[in-house]
Amino acid sequence: MGCTEPDISIHPQEESDYNELPTSFRLDIDVQRDCRSSKDSSSERSPAVIDHEHDSPRECQSPKGSSFEKRLVVIDTEQEYQSPIPSSIDKNQVEIDCEECETPKFYSVSKCEMDVDGEQELQRPNVPCADVPGAGMAMKGEEYSYVLPQIGVEFESEDHAYNCYSRYAVLEGFSIRKDFVNKSRINGIVVSRRYTCYRQGYRPIQHNANVRKSRQETRTGCLAHMTIARQPNGKFCVTHFEPKHNHEFVAPCTTYLLPSQKRLNFAQAVEADLGDKSGIDGVPKLGMGFDSEDHTYEFYNTYAGRVGFSVRKDYVNRSKINGSVVSRRFTCFREGFRQRDKRDMNVKRPRKETRIGCLAQLVISRQPDDRYRVTHFEEKHNHELVAACRVHMLRSQKRLIAAQVFEGDLVDCSNMQPESSSELICKTGRDCDNHGYDPIDYKNKLPFKCMRGMREGESARLQQFFQSKQLKNPSFFYAFQPDVDDQVTNVFWVDTKMEMDYGDFGDVICFDTTYRLQKDSRPFTPFIGINHHKQMLIFGAALLYDESVESYKWLFQTFLEAMSGKKPKTILTDQDALMAEAIDKVFPETLHRICVWHVYQNALEQLSYMFAGSGSFINDLSSCLFYHEDEEDFINAWKVLLDVYGLWENEWLHETFEYREKWATAYGRHIFCADIKAVLLHEGFTENLRKYLKSDSDVLLLCKHLGKVVNDWHYKELEGNYNMHHHLPELMGDVILLKHARNMYTPRIFELFQQEYETCLNIIVHQCTQTGPLFEYKVSIYGQPREYMVTFDSSTETVACNCMKFEFMGVLCSHALKVLDYRNIKILPSKYILKRWSKDARV
């Protein structure tokens, strides 16, 4: 039935973009307070026309050859309706009037006759519709009628077909995507196009072990689709329509989460905003446009002042190209919950709890026209609002005045030009003494003059920047260490988020000094850790212009003071005798290891000439350093590396091998390191800061960019927390142990645990010896000669393996899991579920 042209080019699949805005279309219906589900029906369906101009029902003849009965549908439009409606109704005549759908069920369409007298605007349409061939329904809008799909139906344009199929999909409970397109090679016009269900096809299997986080599987090979072809008259005709799906539709109450529904809602809201000539009425609405992010904040803050709450700027998403704001969320000041702090037990006057998990928020996103539009607005609060007479006391209402005052102070300070930076610091230090806080640590100044220091004026600018941070957040902590001439030599700072992160995940820290590998680089030394999603964290940062024992001692003591005296269990550093001496004095109970990642970075610097001669050298080097857990295997791999590349005479490799017990993984399996080397190896933190670490760059740019990095990591953790509760990892089988572990571990850690369980299925138990309550098992992987010794204590149900994976990483190895299964232990003992890897790590 379709028209073809001799020259056709097939274009690959293209996904529908969120910013692709379909033409607005309104269905307004009046529904009952109880949303009732209907049973699946295979009854015949008849076409019907909904005329929005006359609000009167009329019959529409089905296409030629169809024997479907005529049915009557009456729809009237008056008021707004924002909550979802069931996707089908198995009643001959129904009146529906509801605010929320509380019965999430799956629906299909049966033949029906509806008398729907609407008083609300349907923004999430989910109206009964036909889903079988021959069940066309024409809907007349402002420009042209929208026809529900069936073979032979014509559409005015490709967009018209997409809009109709998209609305049909939303009504049924699925989303669509644009699949292949055939275009003419002569003039490039679309000859045919296929739209498919969003679960069409299967995701290609990629065997990539370096993938940080696998995407959630959504495709199930669904064959539902609609194909259109251009006709001689320029219109598009449906040449094939497959209504059957191989999956359940989403519940009516969750259809607003479908991408198709979101596009419809947003498109309708934007069109309504563009057509609204009355101007802004002071109340945020979906689709409302603003010229800038600041304009949005001022508008939302003004609205908050009238309503009675304070606004806080939450996450921001910036472009990786130019750093401009792509999206931003503004929340109520009572959003979230305050993290528990052990220091609160010793506080005489604890702060009043203000955060109670309020969900009121406004989210904006930049559109192709460079305007910011509201993509989500939550109006309801879970707390009482502030009275009008007290609104002026809210923080966001006072912030503008405080910012103006502070800017005035900075202008006044900029007019003052002291003879040297130390003079300004001394004056500021005396001012701070009057307020009981002195960031200049004169008591622990260096007893000598530092030969390397900041440029003139940098220390003063840094202190002004830190003072502004402390003005906004009194918990912000910073300190300076001067030398004997009162010149600032070392700087340390930490914000509230870093302190909270350290309180939850400060058992393992890595003191990063890779700046040494870059010529002409600022001495930036951050304290790095990882969270329960195996994502990188920063516990604090420093600029260390002097590398003496005194400087390291001051830095570690200041770090300990900022963290309320909590010491880490393990600290990983670079090879440095002076640093090791300072750690022994400040952290005598902390286990100190040389980070193998630092050894790897040093090797890349020392052996850079090898990369040009051999493309496989870097792979062999990383394999030798990172992936040998047994001492004998490591030594053999080291010798092979030297033999193959002729490096026996290399002095640096010889010296590095001499102290291998301090850094090699095979010698530190008994020390818990939280597998931080894997995160450092893949994140490339210093690479993101390289251009800001140059000595001739502005030091404030480094501090500001570091703050952006911390915020981005915080947002990634929020995403991980959301996925943790809404997207459970796929199980390899119906196994009780795996189900229990999935409920306890975060998805990233559960994937590692499930890999160990999968390996344990191929492990064989060779021998068992008993001594009282102790059982010793010799196990090995099928087909491999190496044996492992696993000890099980039946009195305490403890298990230990000589591979020491649990001691090193905190997750039981496959050998121990095999013994637990051999002992018929089907639930993972709680002692082997570390809190730092669990979903409740921050509780």
C-alpha positions in Angstrom: 0.0 0.0 0.0 3.0 2.2 0.5 4.7 4.2 -2.2 8.4 3.5 -2.8 11.1 5.4 -4.6 14.0 3.9 -6.5 16.7 5.4 -4.3 16.3 4.8 -0.6 18.8 5.2 2.1 18.4 3.4 5.4 19.3 5.4 8.5 20.2 3.7 11.8 18.0 3.6 14.8 17.5 7.0 16.4 16.1 7.5 19.8 13.4 10.1 20.5 14.9 13.0 22.3 13.4 14.5 25.4 13.5 17.9 23.8 11.5 16.7 20.9 8.2 18.2 21.7 5.1 16.6 20.2 2.1 18.7 19.3 -0.2 19.4 22.2 -3.4 17.5 22.5 -6.0 17.6 25.3 -8.4 15.0 26.5 -10.5 16.2 29.4 -12.6 13.7 31.2 -14.6 13.5 34.4 -13.9 10.4 36.4 -15.1 8.8 39.6 -13.2 8.9 42.8 -12.5 5.1 42.7 -10.3 4.0 39.8 -11.6 0.6 38.8 -9.6 -1.9 36.8 -11.0 -3.9 34.0 -10.3 -7.4 32.8 -8.5 -8.1 29.6 -10.9 -8.4 26.8 -10.6 -9.5 23.2 -13.9 -7.9 22.2 -14.2 -6.0 19.1 -13.6 -2.3 19.3 -15.1 0.4 17.2 -13.7 3.6 16.0 -15.0 6.8 17.5 -14.4 10.5 16.9 -13.8 13.0 19.7 -14.6 16.5 18.6 -13.2 19.1 20.9 -14.7 22.0 19.1 -18.3 20.9 19.4 -18.1 18.6 22.5 -20.7 16.4 20.8 -20.4 12.7 20.1 -20.5 11.5 16.6 -20.0 8.1 15.0 -17.1 7.3 12.8 -17.3 4.6 10.2 -14.6 2.0 10.5 -12.4 1.5 7.5 -13.6 -0.6 4.6 -13.7 -4.3 5.3 -14.2 -3.8 9.1 -17.2 -5.4 10.9 -16.7 -3.7 14.2 -19.7 -2.3 16.0 -20.0 1.4 16.5 -19.5 2.7 20.0 -20.2 6.1 21.5 -17.6 8.1 23.4 -18.5 11.5 24.9 -15.7 13.7 26.2 -16.0 17.2 27.6 -13.2 19.4 28.8 -13.2 22.1 31.5 -10.7 21.7 34.3 -7.2 20.5 34.9 -6.4 16.9 35.8 -2.9 15.9 36.8 -3.1 12.4 38.2 -3.0 9.3 36.1 -6.2 7.4 35.1 -6.5 3.6 34.3 -5.6 2.7 30.8 -8.9 0.9 30.1 -12.4 0.6 31.5 -14.5 -2.5 31.1 -17.8 -0.8 31.5 -20.4 0.1 28.9 -21.0 3.4 30.5 -18.7 4.9 33.2 -18.4 8.2 35.0 -15.0 8.8 36.6 -14.0 11.6 39.0 -10.8 11.0 40.9 -7.7 12.7 42.1 -5.3 9.8 42.5 -5.3 6.2 41.2 -4.6 3.9 44.2 -5.0 0.6 42.5 -1.9 -0.1 40.3 -3.1 -2.8 38.0 -2.4 -3.7 34.4 -5.2 -3.1 31.9 -6.2 -3.7 28.3 -9.1 -2.3 26.4 -12.5 -3.8 25.9 -15.3 -2.5 23.9 -17.1 0.2 25.8 -19.4 3.1 25.7 -18.4 6.0 28.0 -20.2 9.1 29.0 -17.4 11.2 30.4 -18.3 14.7 31.4 -14.9 16.3 32.3 -14.1 19.1 34.6 -10.4 18.7 34.8 -7.5 18.9 32.3 -5.8 15.6 31.7 -2.1 16.2 31.8 -1.2 12.5 32.1 -3.8 11.0 29.7 -4.5 7.3 30.2 -7.8 6.9 28.5 -9.3 3.7 27.1 -8.2 3.0 23.6 -8.1 0.2 21.1 -5.0 -1.9 20.8 -5.8 -4.2 18.0 -5.8 -3.7 14.2 -9.0 -2.2 13.0 -9.6 -0.3 16.1 -9.0 3.2 14.9 -10.1 6.3 16.8 -9.9 9.7 15.2 -9.3 12.6 17.6 -9.8 16.1 16.2 -7.5 18.7 17.6 -6.9 22.3 16.8 -4.9 21.7 13.6 -5.9 18.2 12.5 -7.4 15.0 13.8 -5.4 12.5 15.7 -6.1 8.9 14.6 -5.3 5.9 16.6 -3.2 3.4 14.7 -4.6 0.7 12.4 -3.5 -0.5 9.0 -4.6 1.8 6.2 -5.0 4.9 8.4 -3.4 8.0 6.9 -1.5 10.8 8.8 -0.9 14.3 7.6 2.9 14.1 8.4 5.5 12.0 10.0 5.2 14.0 13.2 1.5 13.6 13.2 2.0 9.8 13.1 4.6 9.9 15.9 2.3 12.1 18.1 -0.7 9.8 17.6 1.3 6.6 18.3 2.9 8.2 21.3 -0.4 9.2 22.8 -1.8 5.7 22.1 1.3 4.2 23.8 0.7 6.4 26.9 -2.9 5.4 27.1 -2.0 1.7 26.9 0.9 1.9 29.4 4.1 1.7 27.4 6.6 4.1 25.8 7.8 4.3 22.2 11.1 5.0 20.4 12.0 5.9 16.9 13.5 3.0 15.0 14.9 2.8 11.5 14.0 5.5 8.9 14.3 5.2 5.1 15.1 8.4 3.3 15.2 9.2 -0.4 18.7 9.5 -1.9 17.4 12.1 -4.3 16.0 14.7 -2.0 16.4 13.3 1.5 12.7 13.2 2.4 11.4 10.4 4.6 10.0 7.5 2.6 9.1 5.2 5.5 9.6 5.0 9.2 9.1 2.5 12.0 8.2 3.3 15.6 8.7 0.5 18.1 7.9 -0.2 21.8 10.7 1.0 24.1 11.3 -2.7 25.0 12.0 -3.7 21.4 15.1 -5.7 20.6 17.9 -6.7 23.0 20.9 -4.8 24.3 24.1 -6.0 22.6 26.3 -8.0 24.9 29.6 -6.3 25.5 32.3 -8.2 27.3 33.9 -5.3 29.0 35.3 -5.9 32.4 36.1 -2.2 32.9 32.5 -1.1 32.9 31.9 0.8 36.1 28.2 0.4 36.3 26.0 -1.7 34.0 22.8 -0.1 32.8 19.5 -1.5 33.9 18.1 -4.0 31.3 14.8 -2.8 29.8 14.6 -4.4 26.4 12.7 -7.7 26.2 12.5 -8.2 22.5 9.0 -6.8 22.2 7.7 -6.9 18.6 5.0 -4.2 19.0 5.5 -1.5 16.4 3.9 0.7 13.7 5.3 1.3 10.2 4.3 4.1 8.0 5.1 4.8 4.4 4.8 8.0 2.3 1.9 8.0 -0.3 1.8 9.8 -3.6 -0.4 12.5 -2.0 2.3 13.3 0.5 0.6 11.8 3.4 1.8 8.8 5.4 -0.1 5.5 5.6 0.2 2.8 8.2 1.5 -0.3 6.3 2.0 -2.5 9.4 0.7 -2.4 12.9 1.6 -4.9 15.6 -0.3 -4.3 18.9 0.8 -7.3 20.9 3.5 -6.9 23.5 5.5 -9.6 25.3 5.6 -7.7 28.6 3.1 -6.2 31.0 2.1 -2.6 30.7 3.0 -0.2 33.5 0.5 0.5 36.2 -1.8 3.5 35.5 -0.5 5.3 38.5 3.0 5.2 37.2 2.5 6.1 33.5 3.7 9.6 34.3 7.2 8.0 34.6 7.2 6.9 31.0 9.4 8.9 28.7 6.5 9.3 26.2 4.2 10.7 29.0 6.9 13.0 30.2 7.4 14.4 26.7 3.6 14.9 26.3 3.3 16.6 29.7 6.3 18.9 29.1 5.2 19.7 25.5 1.7 20.6 26.6 3.1 22.7 29.4 5.5 24.5 27.1 2.8 25.2 24.6 0.5 26.5 27.2 3.2 28.7 28.5 4.0 30.1 25.1 0.3 30.7 24.5 -0.3 32.4 27.9 -0.5 36.1 27.3 -1.4 37.0 30.9 2.2 36.8 32.0 3.7 35.3 35.1 1.3 35.1 38.0 3.9 34.3 40.6 3.2 30.5 40.9 5.7 28.1 39.3 4.2 25.8 36.6 5.5 23.0 34.5 7.0 24.4 31.3 7.5 27.9 32.6 10.4 29.6 31.0 13.2 31.8 32.5 16.1 33.7 30.9 18.7 32.5 33.4 19.3 30.3 36.5 19.5 33.4 38.7 16.2 34.6 37.4 14.6 31.3 38.3 16.1 31.4 41.8 14.8 34.9 42.4 11.3 33.9 41.1 11.2 30.8 43.2 12.5 32.6 46.3 9.9 35.3 45.9 7.2 32.6 45.6 8.7 30.9 48.7 8.5 34.2 50.6 4.8 34.6 49.9 4.1 31.0 50.8 6.3 30.8 53.9 9.4 28.7 53.4 13.1 29.1 52.6 14.8 28.0 49.4 18.1 26.1 49.2 20.1 25.5 46.1 20.6 21.8 45.6 22.4 19.9 42.9 23.6 21.5 39.7 24.5 19.8 36.4 27.0 21.7 34.3 28.2 21.2 30.8 31.5 19.5 30.4 32.2 21.7 27.4 31.9 25.2 28.8 30.8 24.7 32.4 27.4 26.4 31.9 24.4 25.2 33.9 22.4 22.5 32.2 20.0 21.8 35.0 19.5 22.9 38.6 17.3 21.9 41.5 16.0 24.3 44.1 14.5 22.6 47.2 12.8 23.6 50.4 15.2 24.3 53.3 13.7 21.3 55.2 14.6 18.8 52.4 16.5 15.7 53.4 17.7 14.7 56.8 20.7 15.8 58.9 23.4 13.2 59.2 24.1 11.9 62.6 27.3 13.2 64.2 29.0 11.6 67.2 30.1 15.0 68.3 26.5 15.9 69.1 26.7 13.9 72.3 29.2 16.4 73.8 27.5 19.6 72.5 25.9 21.6 75.3 23.4 23.4 73.0 22.7 21.2 70.0 21.3 22.8 66.9 17.6 22.5 66.3 16.6 19.8 63.8 15.3 21.5 60.7 15.4 18.9 58.0 12.5 16.5 57.9 12.6 15.1 54.4 10.4 17.7 52.6 10.0 16.9 48.9 9.0 20.4 47.7 11.3 21.4 44.9 11.6 23.1 41.5 13.8 21.7 38.8 14.8 23.6 35.7 16.6 22.4 32.5 18.1 24.4 29.7 16.3 24.0 26.4 17.7 24.4 22.8 16.6 28.0 22.7 19.0 28.6 25.7 16.0 29.4 28.0 15.5 27.5 31.3 12.2 25.8 31.7 10.6 24.1 34.7 10.7 20.3 34.1 9.5 19.3 37.6 7.6 21.2 40.3 6.5 19.7 43.6 4.3 22.1 45.5 3.3 20.1 48.6 5.3 20.4 51.9 5.3 17.9 54.7 5.5 20.6 57.4 3.8 23.8 58.5 4.7 26.9 56.6 6.1 30.0 58.3 3.8 32.9 59.1 4.0 36.0 57.0 5.3 38.1 60.0 8.3 35.8 60.3 9.2 35.2 56.6 11.9 37.9 56.8 13.8 35.6 59.3 14.2 32.8 56.7 17.7 32.3 55.4 17.0 32.6 51.7 15.2 35.9 52.3 18.2 37.3 54.2 20.9 35.8 51.9 20.7 38.6 49.3 21.3 41.3 51.9 24.2 39.3 53.5 25.8 38.7 50.1 25.6 42.5 49.3 27.2 43.3 52.6 30.0 40.7 52.1 30.7 42.0 48.5 31.0 45.5 50.0 33.5 44.2 52.5 35.5 42.5 49.7 35.5 45.8 47.7 36.8 47.6 50.7 39.5 44.9 51.3 40.5 45.1 47.6 41.3 48.8 48.0 43.6 48.0 50.9 47.0 46.9 49.6 49.3 45.7 52.4 53.1 45.6 51.8 53.1 41.8 51.8 50.7 38.9 52.2 52.1 38.1 55.6 51.2 41.6 56.8 47.5 41.0 55.8 47.6 37.6 57.4 48.9 39.0 60.6 46.2 41.6 60.7 43.5 39.1 59.9 45.0 36.8 62.5 44.6 39.5 65.2 41.1 40.1 64.1 40.3 36.4 64.4 41.8 36.3 67.9 39.2 38.7 69.0 36.5 36.3 67.8 38.1 33.2 69.3 39.2 31.6 66.0 42.6 31.9 64.4 43.1 30.0 61.1 46.8 30.9 61.2 48.6 28.3 63.3 51.4 30.3 64.8 51.9 27.8 67.5 53.1 25.2 65.0 54.9 27.4 62.5 57.9 25.9 60.7 61.2 26.6 62.5 62.9 27.5 59.2 62.2 29.5 56.1 60.4 27.7 53.3 62.2 28.1 49.9 59.0 27.5 47.9 55.9 29.4 48.6 52.8 31.1 47.2 52.9 34.0 44.9 52.3 37.5 46.3 48.7 38.0 47.3 47.6 34.4 46.8 47.4 33.6 50.5 45.3 36.7 51.2 42.9 35.8 48.4 42.7 32.3 49.7 41.8 33.5 53.1 39.1 35.8 51.8 37.7 32.9 49.8 37.7 30.6 52.8 36.1 33.3 54.9 33.2 33.6 52.4 32.8 29.8 52.6 32.7 29.9 56.4 30.2 32.8 56.3 27.8 30.6 54.4 28.6 27.5 56.4 30.1 27.9 59.9 31.3 24.3 59.9 33.7 25.0 57.1 37.2 24.5 58.4 40.6 25.8 57.1 44.0 26.4 58.5 47.4 27.9 57.4 50.9 27.0 58.6 53.4 29.9 58.3 57.2 29.5 58.3 59.6 31.3 60.5 59.1 34.6 58.5 55.3 34.3 58.9 54.9 33.5 55.2 52.1 31.0 54.5 53.7 27.7 53.6 50.9 25.0 53.9 47.1 25.2 53.6 44.4 22.8 54.6 40.7 23.0 54.2 37.6 20.7 54.6 33.9 21.4 54.3 30.9 19.8 56.0 30.2 17.2 53.3 33.8 16.0 53.5 33.5 15.6 57.3 30.4 13.6 57.0 31.9 11.4 54.3 34.9 10.8 56.5 32.7 9.9 59.5 31.0 7.2 57.4 33.8 5.9 55.2 37.0 7.1 56.9 38.3 3.6 57.7 40.6 3.7 54.6 42.2 6.9 53.2 44.7 7.5 50.5 47.0 10.5 50.8 47.5 11.5 47.1 50.8 13.1 46.2 50.9 12.4 42.5 51.4 16.1 41.8 55.1 15.3 42.1 54.9 13.6 38.7 53.9 16.9 37.0 56.4 19.5 36.3 55.6 23.0 37.5 52.5 21.8 39.4 51.0 23.1 42.6 51.6 20.8 45.6 47.9 19.7 45.8 47.5 16.8 48.2 44.0 15.5 48.8 42.8 12.9 51.2 40.8 10.4 49.2 38.4 7.6 50.1 35.5 5.6 48.6 31.9 5.2 49.6 29.6 2.2 49.7 29.0 2.4 45.9 32.7 2.3 45.3 32.7 5.9 44.2 35.5 8.3 45.0 35.3 10.7 48.0 37.4 13.6 49.2 37.9 13.9 52.9 40.1 17.1 52.8 42.6 18.9 50.7 45.9 20.7 51.2 48.5 22.8 49.4 51.8 21.6 50.8 54.7 23.9 49.7 57.1 22.3 52.2 57.8 18.6 52.4 59.5 18.3 55.7 58.6 16.1 58.6 57.3 19.2 60.4 54.9 20.0 57.6 53.6 16.5 57.3 53.1 16.3 61.1 51.2 19.6 61.0 49.0 18.5 58.1 48.1 15.1 59.7 47.4 16.7 63.1 45.2 19.4 61.5 43.4 16.7 59.6 42.8 14.8 62.8 41.6 17.9 64.6 39.1 18.7 61.8 37.8 15.1 62.0 37.2 15.3 65.8 40.1 12.9 66.5 38.9 10.0 64.5 41.8 8.0 63.1 41.7 5.8 60.0 42.4 2.1 60.2 44.5 2.1 57.0 46.4 5.0 55.3 47.9 4.5 51.8 50.6 6.9 50.6 53.5 7.2 48.2 57.0 6.0 49.1 58.5 8.8 51.3 60.6 8.3 54.4 59.7 11.7 55.9 56.0 11.1 55.3 56.3 7.7 56.9 58.0 9.2 60.0 55.2 11.8 60.4 52.5 9.0 60.1 54.2 6.9 62.8 54.0 9.8 65.2 50.5 11.1 64.4 48.8 7.8 63.5 50.7 5.2 65.6 47.8 2.8 65.6 47.0 3.2 61.9 48.3 0.6 59.4 50.5 2.3 56.8 50.9 0.8 53.3 52.4 2.2 50.2 49.6 2.5 47.6 50.3 0.2 44.6 48.5 2.8 42.5 51.3 5.4 43.4 53.9 2.8 42.5 52.1 2.4 39.1 52.1 6.1 38.5 55.8 6.4 39.4 56.5 3.5 37.0 54.7 5.3 34.2 57.0 8.3 34.8 60.2 6.3 35.2 59.6 3.9 32.3 58.0 6.2 29.9 60.6 5.4 27.2 59.3 1.8 27.1 55.8 2.8 25.9 57.1 3.9 22.5 58.9 0.6 21.9 56.2 -1.8 22.9 52.4 -1.4 22.9 51.9 -4.3 25.3 54.3 -3.1 28.0 51.7 -1.0 29.9 49.3 -3.9 30.0 51.9 -6.3 31.2 53.1 -3.8 33.8 49.6 -3.2 35.2 48.9 -7.0 35.3 52.1 -7.6 37.2 51.4 -4.9 39.8 47.6 -5.3 40.3 46.4 -8.8 39.5 48.7 -11.2 41.4 47.4 -12.0 44.9 49.9 -14.9 45.6 53.5 -14.1 46.5 54.9 -16.8 44.2 52.8 -15.7 41.3 53.8 -12.1 41.8 57.5 -12.9 41.9 57.3 -15.0 38.8 55.3 -12.3 36.9 57.9 -9.7 38.0 60.8 -11.9 36.6 58.9 -12.5 33.4 58.4 -8.8 32.9 62.1 -8.1 33.4 63.1 -10.9 31.0 60.7 -10.0 28.2 61.6 -6.3 28.2 65.2 -6.5 29.2 64.9 -4.4 32.4 67.2 -6.3 34.8 69.6 -3.4 34.8 67.0 -0.8 35.6 67.9 0.7 39.0 64.4 2.1 39.8 62.8 -1.3 39.3 65.4 -2.9 41.4 64.9 -0.4 44.3 61.1 -0.8 44.0 61.3 -4.6 44.2 63.4 -4.3 47.4 60.6 -2.8 49.4 57.8 -4.9 47.7 56.5 -6.1 51.0 55.2 -2.5 51.7 53.2 -2.1 48.5 52.6 -5.4 46.6 49.1 -6.8 47.0 50.5 -10.3 47.7 52.1 -9.1 50.9 49.2 -7.0 52.3 46.2 -9.2 52.0 45.7 -9.1 55.8 45.2 -5.3 55.8 41.8 -3.9 54.9 42.1 -1.5 51.9 38.5 -1.5 50.6 39.8 -2.2 47.1 40.6 1.5 46.8 43.3 0.8 44.2 40.6 -0.2 41.6 38.8 3.1 42.1 41.9 5.1 41.8 42.9 3.2 38.7 39.7 4.0 36.8 38.7 7.4 38.1 41.7 9.5 37.0 41.0 12.2 39.6 44.2 14.2 39.1 43.6 14.2 35.3 40.5 16.3 35.9 42.4 18.9 37.9 45.6 19.0 35.8 44.9 22.3 34.1 44.1 23.9 37.4 47.3 22.6 39.1 49.7 24.7 37.1 51.6 27.1 39.2 50.8 30.1 37.0 47.0 29.4 37.2 44.7 31.1 39.6 44.7 29.3 43.0 41.0 30.2 43.5 40.1 28.4 40.3 41.5 25.2 41.8 39.5 25.6 44.9 36.3 26.4 43.1 36.7 23.5 40.6 37.4 21.1 43.5 34.1 22.2 45.0 32.4 21.4 41.7 34.0 18.0 41.6 32.8 17.2 45.1 29.3 18.3 44.2 29.3 16.1 41.1 30.4 13.1 43.2 27.7 13.9 45.7 25.1 13.9 43.0 26.5 10.5 41.7 26.0 9.1 45.1 22.4 10.4 45.2 21.9 8.6 41.8 23.4 5.5 43.3 21.1 5.7 46.3 18.1 6.1 44.1 19.0 3.2 41.9 19.8 1.1 45.0 16.2 1.3 46.1 14.4 1.3 42.8 16.5 -0.9 40.5 17.5 -4.2 42.1 20.4 -6.1 40.4 19.4 -9.1 38.4 19.9 -12.5 40.1 21.7 -15.3 38.3 19.2 -17.7 39.8 16.6 -18.3 42.5 19.1 -18.6 45.3 18.2 -17.7 48.9 21.8 -16.6 49.7 21.8 -14.2 46.7 18.4 -12.8 47.5 19.5 -12.0 51.1 22.8 -10.5 50.0 21.0 -8.3 47.4 18.8 -6.9 50.1 21.8 -6.0 52.2 24.5 -4.9 49.8 24.6 -1.9 47.5 24.2 -3.0 43.8 27.9 -2.4 43.1 29.1 -4.6 46.0 26.4 -7.2 45.3 27.7 -7.6 41.7 31.1 -8.5 43.2 29.5 -10.8 45.7 27.5 -12.6 43.0 30.6 -13.1 40.9 32.2 -14.8 43.8 29.1 -17.0 44.3 29.2 -17.9 40.6 32.8 -19.0 40.9 32.0 -21.1 44.0 29.7 -23.3 41.9 32.8 -24.6 40.1 34.7 -25.3 43.3 35.3 -28.8 44.6 35.9 -29.8 48.2 38.8 -32.3 48.3 39.4 -32.9 51.9 38.1 -32.2 55.4 39.8 -32.6 58.7 38.3 -31.9 62.1 39.9 -30.8 65.4 37.1 -30.2 67.9 34.8 -27.5 66.6 37.3 -26.6 63.9 37.0 -28.0 60.4 39.7 -27.5 57.7 38.6 -27.9 54.1 40.9 -28.0 51.1 39.1 -26.7 48.0 40.1 -25.8 44.5 38.5 -24.5 41.3 37.6 -27.3 38.9 40.5 -27.9 36.5 43.0 -25.8 38.4 45.8 -27.3 40.5 46.0 -24.6 43.2 44.3 -25.5 46.5 43.0 -23.1 49.2 42.6 -23.8 52.9 39.3 -22.8 54.4 38.7 -23.0 58.2 35.2 -23.3 59.7 34.4 -22.9 63.4 31.1 -24.7 64.1 30.8 -23.1 67.5 30.8 -19.6 66.3 29.9 -20.2 62.6 33.0 -18.3 61.5 34.8 -19.0 58.2 38.3 -17.9 57.1 40.2 -18.6 53.9 44.0 -18.3 53.3 43.4 -16.1 50.3 42.2 -13.4 52.8 39.9 -11.7 50.3 37.5 -10.8 53.1 40.3 -9.3 55.3 41.5 -7.3 52.3 38.3 -6.2 50.6 35.4 -7.0 53.0 33.5 -9.4 50.8 33.7 -13.2 51.3 35.6 -15.1 48.7 34.2 -18.0 46.6 36.1 -20.5 48.6 34.5 -19.5 51.9 31.1 -19.4 50.2 31.6 -22.9 49.0 32.2 -24.1 52.6 29.2 -22.2 53.9 27.1 -23.9 51.3 28.7 -27.2 52.1 27.7 -26.6 55.7 24.1 -25.9 54.6 24.3 -22.2 55.7 21.9 -20.5 53.3 21.8 -17.0 54.8 25.0 -14.9 54.8 26.1 -14.3 58.5 25.7 -10.7 59.5 29.4 -10.6 60.7 30.4 -10.9 57.1 28.3 -8.0 55.8 30.4 -4.8 56.5 28.3 -1.8 57.2 30.4 0.3 54.9 29.3 -1.9 52.0 25.6 -2.1 53.0 22.7 0.0 52.0 22.6 1.4 55.5 26.1 2.6 55.5 25.1 6.2 56.1 22.4 5.3 58.8 
